Amino acid sequence: MSELRFDGRVAVVTGAGRGIGRGYAALLAERGAQVVVNDLGSSKSGVGADDGPARSVVDEIVAAGGVAISDANDVSTEAGASAIVDAAIGAFGRIDIVVNNAGIIRWADLPEADLAGLQSTLDVHLIGSFNVSRAAWPHMVAQQYGRIVMTTSTGMLGLPGNLAYAAAKAGLVGLARNMRLSGAKHGITTNLIAPVAYTRMGGAPSADPSPADAPPLMAPTMVAPMVAYLCHEDCPVSGEIYVAGGGRFSRLFIASTNGYVQTDGQPTPEDIAAHWAEINDETAYSVPMDLPAWAAEHLRHMT
């Protein structure tokens, strides 16, 4: 297989000043992309700002022979997101790739979790990803091409103290699935990555761990190959979730069991209880691509 390259492509990677975002930006640049390295430079809880991390990654890319510029705008605001995309257009004349990686984490569960913590987390992960994608969208439509990668997390499956983060990451799945439909006629794909790596948000004890400190298979760079493929013109899918890290790459999907069907009269709660095992039986299941596909499967016994 020939090397997958990004010559002539322009990529924006948010949250690229550290960890996995740094790995994405470096690999895309190494493969020929011109990269906007965006990072507000806040703490992992979203406090403060520092343009140093983004500039440091750009320095690394340029020293390795790549092309990149830094950006420290805030994805959680419309103005910040527009400025990020404008930086790409101003410096490189186009935008082909958006990797929405910026994120924060605030640990709390009910009843301690509050609205402010939930809102700030949604603002960065969900609203921020929407803002940057929306700002890039008209440019991608005009060129009839684009690759967008959202950062979800297996944390959406549930983890103690992870309420706001889980809610934001689950919301991104719905956002991406609908963007798949909007982008299909314009050559724009939207997929999701659920990374597993040793980072400051992923369990590392240091506030800014060095990539060299990570166990080899848990290094942030181990996630980057999957993201690069999702960003490439050869990637054949849209609306899918992929997990990467620890040396394993896999697909994560939403499925529906065959369940229990009753068409003879009004079902009762007792019917549900009596058929509970059948309703939950995972022996056979379907993986719907969208709501109409799910509805067609769910209601197939009525046709």
ABEGO torsion letter per residue (X at the ends): XBBBBABGBBBBBBGAABEAAAAAAAAAAAAGBBBBBBBAGBBAAGBEBBAAAAAAAAAAAAAAGBBBBBBABBAABAAAAAAAAAAAAAAAGBBABBBBABBBBBBBBOAABBAAAAAAAAAAAAAAAAAAAAAAAAAAAAAGBBBBBBBBBAAAAEBBGAAAAAAAAAAAAAAAAAAAAAAAAAGBBBBBBBBBBBBAAAGBABABBBAAABBAAABAAAAAAAAAAAABAABABBGBBBBBEGGBBBBBBBBBBAEBBBABEBBBAAAAAAAAAAAABAABBBBBABAAAAAAAAAAAAX
